[in-house]
Amino acid sequence: MDTAYAYFVSMSIRHGLLALLQRGPSHGYHLRAEFDAATGATWPLNVGQVYSTLDRLERDGLVVQDGEPDSDGRIAYRITDVGQAELRGWFASPVSAKSAPRDELAIKLALAVTTPGVDVLRVVQTQRTATMAGLQELTRLKTRVPDDGELAWSLVLDSLVFRAEAEIRWLDHCEARVARAAAERRSAAPEQPAPATAPLPSGKWGRR
């Protein structure tokens, strides 16, 4: 996994769990279910991720264990004053584009246009087809959300829909740029002179 992407994911899970613990003490399995419910399961977590993040939060003094393990051996955690301050700071700060994961698609296209033998337009068209399919699935999901549905889930779906639509517009832009650049290269290429016609050989075949 890309280092920048792994850092972004871990920080988002970290603050997501703090936000859930702000509601009250909870254990890892319940936190995972609450996280999935809040995000519409668009960013599913496994229990291992939850508990490893809780361990780091406890190490940093942002959460503490709350009481004894329950009958199933699960330990509840609660947020500390330090954790609440961390959470307030996160909500008060904008998300920096520099902290977001690298855009793999942009990097792929940048490499495609500089790598000999790559059909860049095919790369663009393949991605557009996949993004369109994803957008259609998101649209179907939105129709299943009742009018009084979970606001958090609706907001996440809206974000994914807008991003997919923006990606399709960007891919259209890329396709036009690539096609225009190819046309400019063809028009700028010098014309090759026509091959000279070989003279007829002398002799009986050249005379009548």
PyMOL CGO cylinders between C-alpha atoms (Angstrom):
from pymol import cmd
from pymol.cgo import CYLINDER

trace = [
    CYLINDER, 0.00, 0.00, 0.00, 1.24, 3.50, -0.85, 0.3, 1, 1, 1, 1, 1, 1,
    CYLINDER, 1.24, 3.50, -0.85, 2.67, 5.19, 2.26, 0.3, 1, 1, 1, 1, 1, 1,
    CYLINDER, 2.67, 5.19, 2.26, 0.69, 8.40, 1.78, 0.3, 1, 1, 1, 1, 1, 1,
    CYLINDER, 0.69, 8.40, 1.78, -2.52, 6.45, 1.24, 0.3, 1, 1, 1, 1, 1, 1,
    CYLINDER, -2.52, 6.45, 1.24, -1.92, 4.26, 4.30, 0.3, 1, 1, 1, 1, 1, 1,
    CYLINDER, -1.92, 4.26, 4.30, -1.34, 7.37, 6.41, 0.3, 1, 1, 1, 1, 1, 1,
    CYLINDER, -1.34, 7.37, 6.41, -4.51, 9.02, 5.12, 0.3, 1, 1, 1, 1, 1, 1,
    CYLINDER, -4.51, 9.02, 5.12, -6.60, 5.90, 5.84, 0.3, 1, 1, 1, 1, 1, 1,
    CYLINDER, -6.60, 5.90, 5.84, -5.19, 5.45, 9.34, 0.3, 1, 1, 1, 1, 1, 1,
    CYLINDER, -5.19, 5.45, 9.34, -5.81, 9.10, 10.24, 0.3, 1, 1, 1, 1, 1, 1,
    CYLINDER, -5.81, 9.10, 10.24, -9.41, 8.96, 8.97, 0.3, 1, 1, 1, 1, 1, 1,
    CYLINDER, -9.41, 8.96, 8.97, -10.16, 5.79, 10.94, 0.3, 1, 1, 1, 1, 1, 1,
    CYLINDER, -10.16, 5.79, 10.94, -8.51, 7.31, 13.99, 0.3, 1, 1, 1, 1, 1, 1,
    CYLINDER, -8.51, 7.31, 13.99, -10.75, 10.36, 14.02, 0.3, 1, 1, 1, 1, 1, 1,
    CYLINDER, -10.75, 10.36, 14.02, -13.79, 8.38, 12.93, 0.3, 1, 1, 1, 1, 1, 1,
    CYLINDER, -13.79, 8.38, 12.93, -13.49, 6.15, 16.00, 0.3, 1, 1, 1, 1, 1, 1,
    CYLINDER, -13.49, 6.15, 16.00, -12.97, 9.16, 18.26, 0.3, 1, 1, 1, 1, 1, 1,
    CYLINDER, -12.97, 9.16, 18.26, -16.17, 10.70, 16.86, 0.3, 1, 1, 1, 1, 1, 1,
    CYLINDER, -16.17, 10.70, 16.86, -18.09, 7.49, 17.58, 0.3, 1, 1, 1, 1, 1, 1,
    CYLINDER, -18.09, 7.49, 17.58, -16.67, 7.25, 21.10, 0.3, 1, 1, 1, 1, 1, 1,
    CYLINDER, -16.67, 7.25, 21.10, -17.81, 10.82, 21.71, 0.3, 1, 1, 1, 1, 1, 1,
    CYLINDER, -17.81, 10.82, 21.71, -21.32, 9.34, 21.83, 0.3, 1, 1, 1, 1, 1, 1,
    CYLINDER, -21.32, 9.34, 21.83, -20.32, 7.05, 24.69, 0.3, 1, 1, 1, 1, 1, 1,
    CYLINDER, -20.32, 7.05, 24.69, -18.11, 4.06, 25.59, 0.3, 1, 1, 1, 1, 1, 1,
    CYLINDER, -18.11, 4.06, 25.59, -18.12, 1.17, 23.12, 0.3, 1, 1, 1, 1, 1, 1,
    CYLINDER, -18.12, 1.17, 23.12, -16.15, -1.91, 22.07, 0.3, 1, 1, 1, 1, 1, 1,
    CYLINDER, -16.15, -1.91, 22.07, -14.56, -2.70, 18.73, 0.3, 1, 1, 1, 1, 1, 1,
    CYLINDER, -14.56, -2.70, 18.73, -17.31, -4.79, 17.16, 0.3, 1, 1, 1, 1, 1, 1,
    CYLINDER, -17.31, -4.79, 17.16, -19.94, -2.17, 17.93, 0.3, 1, 1, 1, 1, 1, 1,
    CYLINDER, -19.94, -2.17, 17.93, -17.67, 0.62, 16.69, 0.3, 1, 1, 1, 1, 1, 1,
    CYLINDER, -17.67, 0.62, 16.69, -17.17, -1.18, 13.38, 0.3, 1, 1, 1, 1, 1, 1,
    CYLINDER, -17.17, -1.18, 13.38, -20.94, -1.55, 12.95, 0.3, 1, 1, 1, 1, 1, 1,
    CYLINDER, -20.94, -1.55, 12.95, -21.50, 2.11, 13.82, 0.3, 1, 1, 1, 1, 1, 1,
    CYLINDER, -21.50, 2.11, 13.82, -18.79, 3.21, 11.39, 0.3, 1, 1, 1, 1, 1, 1,
    CYLINDER, -18.79, 3.21, 11.39, -20.35, 1.17, 8.58, 0.3, 1, 1, 1, 1, 1, 1,
    CYLINDER, -20.35, 1.17, 8.58, -23.79, 2.59, 9.40, 0.3, 1, 1, 1, 1, 1, 1,
    CYLINDER, -23.79, 2.59, 9.40, -22.50, 6.17, 9.39, 0.3, 1, 1, 1, 1, 1, 1,
    CYLINDER, -22.50, 6.17, 9.39, -20.72, 5.80, 6.05, 0.3, 1, 1, 1, 1, 1, 1,
    CYLINDER, -20.72, 5.80, 6.05, -23.21, 3.49, 4.35, 0.3, 1, 1, 1, 1, 1, 1,
    CYLINDER, -23.21, 3.49, 4.35, -20.52, 0.75, 4.35, 0.3, 1, 1, 1, 1, 1, 1,
    CYLINDER, -20.52, 0.75, 4.35, -18.80, 2.59, 1.49, 0.3, 1, 1, 1, 1, 1, 1,
    CYLINDER, -18.80, 2.59, 1.49, -15.53, 2.33, 3.42, 0.3, 1, 1, 1, 1, 1, 1,
    CYLINDER, -15.53, 2.33, 3.42, -15.82, -1.01, 5.24, 0.3, 1, 1, 1, 1, 1, 1,
    CYLINDER, -15.82, -1.01, 5.24, -13.51, -1.76, 8.15, 0.3, 1, 1, 1, 1, 1, 1,
    CYLINDER, -13.51, -1.76, 8.15, -12.50, -5.09, 9.58, 0.3, 1, 1, 1, 1, 1, 1,
    CYLINDER, -12.50, -5.09, 9.58, -12.33, -5.69, 13.31, 0.3, 1, 1, 1, 1, 1, 1,
    CYLINDER, -12.33, -5.69, 13.31, -8.55, -5.97, 13.20, 0.3, 1, 1, 1, 1, 1, 1,
    CYLINDER, -8.55, -5.97, 13.20, -8.28, -2.41, 11.85, 0.3, 1, 1, 1, 1, 1, 1,
    CYLINDER, -8.28, -2.41, 11.85, -10.58, -1.14, 14.58, 0.3, 1, 1, 1, 1, 1, 1,
    CYLINDER, -10.58, -1.14, 14.58, -8.72, -2.78, 17.45, 0.3, 1, 1, 1, 1, 1, 1,
    CYLINDER, -8.72, -2.78, 17.45, -5.26, -1.89, 16.14, 0.3, 1, 1, 1, 1, 1, 1,
    CYLINDER, -5.26, -1.89, 16.14, -6.41, 1.74, 15.88, 0.3, 1, 1, 1, 1, 1, 1,
    CYLINDER, -6.41, 1.74, 15.88, -7.87, 1.60, 19.41, 0.3, 1, 1, 1, 1, 1, 1,
    CYLINDER, -7.87, 1.60, 19.41, -4.50, 0.31, 20.66, 0.3, 1, 1, 1, 1, 1, 1,
    CYLINDER, -4.50, 0.31, 20.66, -2.75, 3.32, 19.11, 0.3, 1, 1, 1, 1, 1, 1,
    CYLINDER, -2.75, 3.32, 19.11, -5.36, 5.72, 20.47, 0.3, 1, 1, 1, 1, 1, 1,
    CYLINDER, -5.36, 5.72, 20.47, -4.87, 4.24, 23.93, 0.3, 1, 1, 1, 1, 1, 1,
    CYLINDER, -4.87, 4.24, 23.93, -1.10, 4.50, 23.59, 0.3, 1, 1, 1, 1, 1, 1,
    CYLINDER, -1.10, 4.50, 23.59, -1.46, 8.18, 22.69, 0.3, 1, 1, 1, 1, 1, 1,
    CYLINDER, -1.46, 8.18, 22.69, -3.77, 8.86, 25.63, 0.3, 1, 1, 1, 1, 1, 1,
    CYLINDER, -3.77, 8.86, 25.63, -6.81, 9.62, 23.47, 0.3, 1, 1, 1, 1, 1, 1,
    CYLINDER, -6.81, 9.62, 23.47, -8.92, 6.73, 24.80, 0.3, 1, 1, 1, 1, 1, 1,
    CYLINDER, -8.92, 6.73, 24.80, -8.85, 4.47, 27.86, 0.3, 1, 1, 1, 1, 1, 1,
    CYLINDER, -8.85, 4.47, 27.86, -10.42, 1.12, 28.64, 0.3, 1, 1, 1, 1, 1, 1,
    CYLINDER, -10.42, 1.12, 28.64, -13.78, 1.47, 30.32, 0.3, 1, 1, 1, 1, 1, 1,
    CYLINDER, -13.78, 1.47, 30.32, -14.40, -1.15, 32.99, 0.3, 1, 1, 1, 1, 1, 1,
    CYLINDER, -14.40, -1.15, 32.99, -13.89, -4.90, 32.79, 0.3, 1, 1, 1, 1, 1, 1,
    CYLINDER, -13.89, -4.90, 32.79, -14.36, -7.12, 29.72, 0.3, 1, 1, 1, 1, 1, 1,
    CYLINDER, -14.36, -7.12, 29.72, -17.92, -8.24, 29.07, 0.3, 1, 1, 1, 1, 1, 1,
    CYLINDER, -17.92, -8.24, 29.07, -19.09, -11.86, 29.07, 0.3, 1, 1, 1, 1, 1, 1,
    CYLINDER, -19.09, -11.86, 29.07, -17.68, -12.29, 25.55, 0.3, 1, 1, 1, 1, 1, 1,
    CYLINDER, -17.68, -12.29, 25.55, -14.31, -10.87, 26.59, 0.3, 1, 1, 1, 1, 1, 1,
    CYLINDER, -14.31, -10.87, 26.59, -14.79, -7.61, 24.68, 0.3, 1, 1, 1, 1, 1, 1,
    CYLINDER, -14.79, -7.61, 24.68, -13.30, -4.47, 26.16, 0.3, 1, 1, 1, 1, 1, 1,
    CYLINDER, -13.30, -4.47, 26.16, -15.11, -1.14, 25.92, 0.3, 1, 1, 1, 1, 1, 1,
    CYLINDER, -15.11, -1.14, 25.92, -13.21, 2.12, 25.41, 0.3, 1, 1, 1, 1, 1, 1,
    CYLINDER, -13.21, 2.12, 25.41, -14.09, 5.70, 26.20, 0.3, 1, 1, 1, 1, 1, 1,
    CYLINDER, -14.09, 5.70, 26.20, -12.65, 8.94, 24.91, 0.3, 1, 1, 1, 1, 1, 1,
    CYLINDER, -12.65, 8.94, 24.91, -10.44, 11.05, 27.18, 0.3, 1, 1, 1, 1, 1, 1,
    CYLINDER, -10.44, 11.05, 27.18, -10.23, 14.82, 27.51, 0.3, 1, 1, 1, 1, 1, 1,
    CYLINDER, -10.23, 14.82, 27.51, -7.14, 14.71, 25.29, 0.3, 1, 1, 1, 1, 1, 1,
    CYLINDER, -7.14, 14.71, 25.29, -9.09, 12.69, 22.74, 0.3, 1, 1, 1, 1, 1, 1,
    CYLINDER, -9.09, 12.69, 22.74, -11.94, 15.20, 22.79, 0.3, 1, 1, 1, 1, 1, 1,
    CYLINDER, -11.94, 15.20, 22.79, -9.48, 18.02, 22.15, 0.3, 1, 1, 1, 1, 1, 1,
    CYLINDER, -9.48, 18.02, 22.15, -7.98, 16.05, 19.25, 0.3, 1, 1, 1, 1, 1, 1,
    CYLINDER, -7.98, 16.05, 19.25, -11.46, 15.49, 17.81, 0.3, 1, 1, 1, 1, 1, 1,
    CYLINDER, -11.46, 15.49, 17.81, -12.41, 19.17, 18.12, 0.3, 1, 1, 1, 1, 1, 1,
    CYLINDER, -12.41, 19.17, 18.12, -9.22, 20.12, 16.32, 0.3, 1, 1, 1, 1, 1, 1,
    CYLINDER, -9.22, 20.12, 16.32, -9.96, 17.66, 13.52, 0.3, 1, 1, 1, 1, 1, 1,
    CYLINDER, -9.96, 17.66, 13.52, -13.48, 18.98, 12.97, 0.3, 1, 1, 1, 1, 1, 1,
    CYLINDER, -13.48, 18.98, 12.97, -12.20, 22.58, 13.07, 0.3, 1, 1, 1, 1, 1, 1,
    CYLINDER, -12.20, 22.58, 13.07, -9.45, 21.99, 10.48, 0.3, 1, 1, 1, 1, 1, 1,
    CYLINDER, -9.45, 21.99, 10.48, -9.91, 21.69, 6.71, 0.3, 1, 1, 1, 1, 1, 1,
    CYLINDER, -9.91, 21.69, 6.71, -8.75, 18.52, 4.98, 0.3, 1, 1, 1, 1, 1, 1,
    CYLINDER, -8.75, 18.52, 4.98, -5.50, 19.27, 3.18, 0.3, 1, 1, 1, 1, 1, 1,
    CYLINDER, -5.50, 19.27, 3.18, -5.20, 18.04, -0.39, 0.3, 1, 1, 1, 1, 1, 1,
    CYLINDER, -5.20, 18.04, -0.39, -1.58, 17.19, 0.42, 0.3, 1, 1, 1, 1, 1, 1,
    CYLINDER, -1.58, 17.19, 0.42, -2.70, 14.65, 3.02, 0.3, 1, 1, 1, 1, 1, 1,
    CYLINDER, -2.70, 14.65, 3.02, -5.10, 12.88, 0.66, 0.3, 1, 1, 1, 1, 1, 1,
    CYLINDER, -5.10, 12.88, 0.66, -4.03, 9.69, -1.12, 0.3, 1, 1, 1, 1, 1, 1,
    CYLINDER, -4.03, 9.69, -1.12, -2.21, 10.07, -4.41, 0.3, 1, 1, 1, 1, 1, 1,
    CYLINDER, -2.21, 10.07, -4.41, -4.46, 10.08, -7.45, 0.3, 1, 1, 1, 1, 1, 1,
    CYLINDER, -4.46, 10.08, -7.45, -3.56, 6.78, -9.10, 0.3, 1, 1, 1, 1, 1, 1,
    CYLINDER, -3.56, 6.78, -9.10, -5.61, 7.52, -12.21, 0.3, 1, 1, 1, 1, 1, 1,
    CYLINDER, -5.61, 7.52, -12.21, -3.89, 10.84, -12.86, 0.3, 1, 1, 1, 1, 1, 1,
    CYLINDER, -3.89, 10.84, -12.86, -0.50, 9.19, -12.39, 0.3, 1, 1, 1, 1, 1, 1,
    CYLINDER, -0.50, 9.19, -12.39, -1.49, 6.32, -14.71, 0.3, 1, 1, 1, 1, 1, 1,
    CYLINDER, -1.49, 6.32, -14.71, -2.51, 8.71, -17.51, 0.3, 1, 1, 1, 1, 1, 1,
    CYLINDER, -2.51, 8.71, -17.51, 0.60, 10.83, -17.04, 0.3, 1, 1, 1, 1, 1, 1,
    CYLINDER, 0.60, 10.83, -17.04, 2.74, 7.73, -17.47, 0.3, 1, 1, 1, 1, 1, 1,
    CYLINDER, 2.74, 7.73, -17.47, 0.62, 6.45, -20.36, 0.3, 1, 1, 1, 1, 1, 1,
    CYLINDER, 0.62, 6.45, -20.36, 1.25, 9.55, -22.47, 0.3, 1, 1, 1, 1, 1, 1,
    CYLINDER, 1.25, 9.55, -22.47, 5.01, 9.23, -21.94, 0.3, 1, 1, 1, 1, 1, 1,
    CYLINDER, 5.01, 9.23, -21.94, 5.33, 5.46, -22.39, 0.3, 1, 1, 1, 1, 1, 1,
    CYLINDER, 5.33, 5.46, -22.39, 5.90, 4.23, -25.96, 0.3, 1, 1, 1, 1, 1, 1,
    CYLINDER, 5.90, 4.23, -25.96, 3.36, 1.76, -27.28, 0.3, 1, 1, 1, 1, 1, 1,
    CYLINDER, 3.36, 1.76, -27.28, 0.54, 2.64, -24.87, 0.3, 1, 1, 1, 1, 1, 1,
    CYLINDER, 0.54, 2.64, -24.87, -2.87, 3.42, -26.38, 0.3, 1, 1, 1, 1, 1, 1,
    CYLINDER, -2.87, 3.42, -26.38, -3.76, 6.39, -24.18, 0.3, 1, 1, 1, 1, 1, 1,
    CYLINDER, -3.76, 6.39, -24.18, -7.26, 6.76, -25.61, 0.3, 1, 1, 1, 1, 1, 1,
    CYLINDER, -7.26, 6.76, -25.61, -7.95, 3.11, -24.80, 0.3, 1, 1, 1, 1, 1, 1,
    CYLINDER, -7.95, 3.11, -24.80, -6.80, 3.72, -21.22, 0.3, 1, 1, 1, 1, 1, 1,
    CYLINDER, -6.80, 3.72, -21.22, -9.17, 6.70, -20.96, 0.3, 1, 1, 1, 1, 1, 1,
    CYLINDER, -9.17, 6.70, -20.96, -12.09, 4.82, -22.49, 0.3, 1, 1, 1, 1, 1, 1,
    CYLINDER, -12.09, 4.82, -22.49, -11.59, 1.79, -20.23, 0.3, 1, 1, 1, 1, 1, 1,
    CYLINDER, -11.59, 1.79, -20.23, -11.60, 4.00, -17.16, 0.3, 1, 1, 1, 1, 1, 1,
    CYLINDER, -11.60, 4.00, -17.16, -14.66, 5.94, -18.32, 0.3, 1, 1, 1, 1, 1, 1,
    CYLINDER, -14.66, 5.94, -18.32, -16.60, 2.69, -18.78, 0.3, 1, 1, 1, 1, 1, 1,
    CYLINDER, -16.60, 2.69, -18.78, -15.70, 1.58, -15.25, 0.3, 1, 1, 1, 1, 1, 1,
    CYLINDER, -15.70, 1.58, -15.25, -16.51, 4.96, -13.72, 0.3, 1, 1, 1, 1, 1, 1,
    CYLINDER, -16.51, 4.96, -13.72, -19.85, 5.11, -15.53, 0.3, 1, 1, 1, 1, 1, 1,
    CYLINDER, -19.85, 5.11, -15.53, -20.73, 1.66, -14.18, 0.3, 1, 1, 1, 1, 1, 1,
    CYLINDER, -20.73, 1.66, -14.18, -19.83, 2.80, -10.69, 0.3, 1, 1, 1, 1, 1, 1,
    CYLINDER, -19.83, 2.80, -10.69, -21.92, 5.95, -11.08, 0.3, 1, 1, 1, 1, 1, 1,
    CYLINDER, -21.92, 5.95, -11.08, -24.92, 3.92, -12.18, 0.3, 1, 1, 1, 1, 1, 1,
    CYLINDER, -24.92, 3.92, -12.18, -24.58, 1.68, -9.12, 0.3, 1, 1, 1, 1, 1, 1,
    CYLINDER, -24.58, 1.68, -9.12, -24.36, 4.71, -6.83, 0.3, 1, 1, 1, 1, 1, 1,
    CYLINDER, -24.36, 4.71, -6.83, -27.46, 6.17, -8.47, 0.3, 1, 1, 1, 1, 1, 1,
    CYLINDER, -27.46, 6.17, -8.47, -29.32, 2.92, -7.80, 0.3, 1, 1, 1, 1, 1, 1,
    CYLINDER, -29.32, 2.92, -7.80, -28.20, 3.03, -4.17, 0.3, 1, 1, 1, 1, 1, 1,
    CYLINDER, -28.20, 3.03, -4.17, -29.53, 6.58, -3.82, 0.3, 1, 1, 1, 1, 1, 1,
    CYLINDER, -29.53, 6.58, -3.82, -32.97, 5.49, -5.01, 0.3, 1, 1, 1, 1, 1, 1,
    CYLINDER, -32.97, 5.49, -5.01, -33.07, 2.90, -2.22, 0.3, 1, 1, 1, 1, 1, 1,
    CYLINDER, -33.07, 2.90, -2.22, -32.51, 5.47, 0.52, 0.3, 1, 1, 1, 1, 1, 1,
    CYLINDER, -32.51, 5.47, 0.52, -35.94, 6.40, 1.94, 0.3, 1, 1, 1, 1, 1, 1,
    CYLINDER, -35.94, 6.40, 1.94, -36.94, 10.06, 2.14, 0.3, 1, 1, 1, 1, 1, 1,
    CYLINDER, -36.94, 10.06, 2.14, -36.32, 9.96, 5.89, 0.3, 1, 1, 1, 1, 1, 1,
    CYLINDER, -36.32, 9.96, 5.89, -33.17, 7.87, 5.42, 0.3, 1, 1, 1, 1, 1, 1,
    CYLINDER, -33.17, 7.87, 5.42, -29.94, 8.23, 7.32, 0.3, 1, 1, 1, 1, 1, 1,
    CYLINDER, -29.94, 8.23, 7.32, -28.51, 11.68, 6.57, 0.3, 1, 1, 1, 1, 1, 1,
    CYLINDER, -28.51, 11.68, 6.57, -24.92, 10.52, 7.06, 0.3, 1, 1, 1, 1, 1, 1,
    CYLINDER, -24.92, 10.52, 7.06, -25.30, 7.78, 4.46, 0.3, 1, 1, 1, 1, 1, 1,
    CYLINDER, -25.30, 7.78, 4.46, -26.94, 10.17, 1.99, 0.3, 1, 1, 1, 1, 1, 1,
    CYLINDER, -26.94, 10.17, 1.99, -24.10, 12.67, 2.36, 0.3, 1, 1, 1, 1, 1, 1,
    CYLINDER, -24.10, 12.67, 2.36, -21.49, 9.98, 1.70, 0.3, 1, 1, 1, 1, 1, 1,
    CYLINDER, -21.49, 9.98, 1.70, -23.37, 8.77, -1.38, 0.3, 1, 1, 1, 1, 1, 1,
    CYLINDER, -23.37, 8.77, -1.38, -23.70, 12.35, -2.65, 0.3, 1, 1, 1, 1, 1, 1,
    CYLINDER, -23.70, 12.35, -2.65, -19.95, 12.80, -2.29, 0.3, 1, 1, 1, 1, 1, 1,
    CYLINDER, -19.95, 12.80, -2.29, -19.22, 9.62, -4.26, 0.3, 1, 1, 1, 1, 1, 1,
    CYLINDER, -19.22, 9.62, -4.26, -21.70, 10.57, -6.99, 0.3, 1, 1, 1, 1, 1, 1,
    CYLINDER, -21.70, 10.57, -6.99, -20.21, 14.05, -7.41, 0.3, 1, 1, 1, 1, 1, 1,
    CYLINDER, -20.21, 14.05, -7.41, -16.69, 12.62, -7.55, 0.3, 1, 1, 1, 1, 1, 1,
    CYLINDER, -16.69, 12.62, -7.55, -17.68, 10.06, -10.19, 0.3, 1, 1, 1, 1, 1, 1,
    CYLINDER, -17.68, 10.06, -10.19, -19.36, 12.75, -12.28, 0.3, 1, 1, 1, 1, 1, 1,
    CYLINDER, -19.36, 12.75, -12.28, -16.31, 14.99, -11.97, 0.3, 1, 1, 1, 1, 1, 1,
    CYLINDER, -16.31, 14.99, -11.97, -14.02, 12.10, -12.95, 0.3, 1, 1, 1, 1, 1, 1,
    CYLINDER, -14.02, 12.10, -12.95, -16.08, 11.45, -16.09, 0.3, 1, 1, 1, 1, 1, 1,
    CYLINDER, -16.08, 11.45, -16.09, -15.88, 15.13, -17.08, 0.3, 1, 1, 1, 1, 1, 1,
    CYLINDER, -15.88, 15.13, -17.08, -12.13, 15.06, -16.48, 0.3, 1, 1, 1, 1, 1, 1,
    CYLINDER, -12.13, 15.06, -16.48, -11.76, 11.91, -18.60, 0.3, 1, 1, 1, 1, 1, 1,
    CYLINDER, -11.76, 11.91, -18.60, -13.68, 13.62, -21.42, 0.3, 1, 1, 1, 1, 1, 1,
    CYLINDER, -13.68, 13.62, -21.42, -11.25, 16.53, -21.12, 0.3, 1, 1, 1, 1, 1, 1,
    CYLINDER, -11.25, 16.53, -21.12, -8.26, 14.16, -21.20, 0.3, 1, 1, 1, 1, 1, 1,
    CYLINDER, -8.26, 14.16, -21.20, -9.58, 12.38, -24.29, 0.3, 1, 1, 1, 1, 1, 1,
    CYLINDER, -9.58, 12.38, -24.29, -9.99, 15.69, -26.13, 0.3, 1, 1, 1, 1, 1, 1,
    CYLINDER, -9.99, 15.69, -26.13, -6.50, 16.84, -25.12, 0.3, 1, 1, 1, 1, 1, 1,
    CYLINDER, -6.50, 16.84, -25.12, -4.88, 13.58, -26.20, 0.3, 1, 1, 1, 1, 1, 1,
    CYLINDER, -4.88, 13.58, -26.20, -6.71, 13.57, -29.55, 0.3, 1, 1, 1, 1, 1, 1,
    CYLINDER, -6.71, 13.57, -29.55, -5.77, 17.20, -30.19, 0.3, 1, 1, 1, 1, 1, 1,
    CYLINDER, -5.77, 17.20, -30.19, -2.12, 16.56, -29.34, 0.3, 1, 1, 1, 1, 1, 1,
    CYLINDER, -2.12, 16.56, -29.34, -2.04, 13.59, -31.72, 0.3, 1, 1, 1, 1, 1, 1,
    CYLINDER, -2.04, 13.59, -31.72, -3.53, 15.71, -34.51, 0.3, 1, 1, 1, 1, 1, 1,
    CYLINDER, -3.53, 15.71, -34.51, -0.97, 18.46, -33.91, 0.3, 1, 1, 1, 1, 1, 1,
    CYLINDER, -0.97, 18.46, -33.91, 1.89, 15.97, -34.09, 0.3, 1, 1, 1, 1, 1, 1,
    CYLINDER, 1.89, 15.97, -34.09, 0.59, 14.61, -37.39, 0.3, 1, 1, 1, 1, 1, 1,
    CYLINDER, 0.59, 14.61, -37.39, 0.25, 18.08, -38.91, 0.3, 1, 1, 1, 1, 1, 1,
    CYLINDER, 0.25, 18.08, -38.91, 3.72, 19.11, -37.73, 0.3, 1, 1, 1, 1, 1, 1,
    CYLINDER, 3.72, 19.11, -37.73, 5.44, 16.00, -39.10, 0.3, 1, 1, 1, 1, 1, 1,
    CYLINDER, 5.44, 16.00, -39.10, 7.40, 16.74, -42.33, 0.3, 1, 1, 1, 1, 1, 1,
    CYLINDER, 7.40, 16.74, -42.33, 5.98, 15.16, -45.46, 0.3, 1, 1, 1, 1, 1, 1,
    CYLINDER, 5.98, 15.16, -45.46, 8.00, 12.26, -46.80, 0.3, 1, 1, 1, 1, 1, 1,
    CYLINDER, 8.00, 12.26, -46.80, 9.07, 12.75, -50.46, 0.3, 1, 1, 1, 1, 1, 1,
    CYLINDER, 9.07, 12.75, -50.46, 7.54, 10.33, -52.93, 0.3, 1, 1, 1, 1, 1, 1,
    CYLINDER, 7.54, 10.33, -52.93, 9.94, 7.54, -53.97, 0.3, 1, 1, 1, 1, 1, 1,
    CYLINDER, 9.94, 7.54, -53.97, 11.67, 8.19, -57.32, 0.3, 1, 1, 1, 1, 1, 1,
    CYLINDER, 11.67, 8.19, -57.32, 10.51, 6.11, -60.29, 0.3, 1, 1, 1, 1, 1, 1,
    CYLINDER, 10.51, 6.11, -60.29, 13.25, 3.84, -61.59, 0.3, 1, 1, 1, 1, 1, 1,
    CYLINDER, 13.25, 3.84, -61.59, 14.17, 4.49, -65.26, 0.3, 1, 1, 1, 1, 1, 1,
    CYLINDER, 14.17, 4.49, -65.26, 13.35, 1.87, -67.86, 0.3, 1, 1, 1, 1, 1, 1,
    CYLINDER, 13.35, 1.87, -67.86, 16.32, -0.37, -68.64, 0.3, 1, 1, 1, 1, 1, 1,
    CYLINDER, 16.32, -0.37, -68.64, 18.04, 0.09, -72.02, 0.3, 1, 1, 1, 1, 1, 1,
    CYLINDER, 18.04, 0.09, -72.02, 18.14, -2.73, -74.52, 0.3, 1, 1, 1, 1, 1, 1,
    CYLINDER, 18.14, -2.73, -74.52, 15.55, -4.60, -76.46, 0.3, 1, 1, 1, 1, 1, 1,
    CYLINDER, 15.55, -4.60, -76.46, 12.94, -4.06, -73.80, 0.3, 1, 1, 1, 1, 1, 1,
    CYLINDER, 12.94, -4.06, -73.80, 13.55, -0.30, -73.93, 0.3, 1, 1, 1, 1, 1, 1,
    CYLINDER, 13.55, -0.30, -73.93, 13.46, -0.03, -77.77, 0.3, 1, 1, 1, 1, 1, 1,
    CYLINDER, 13.46, -0.03, -77.77, 10.89, -0.78, -80.35, 0.3, 1, 1, 1, 1, 1, 1,
]
cmd.load_cgo(trace, "trace")
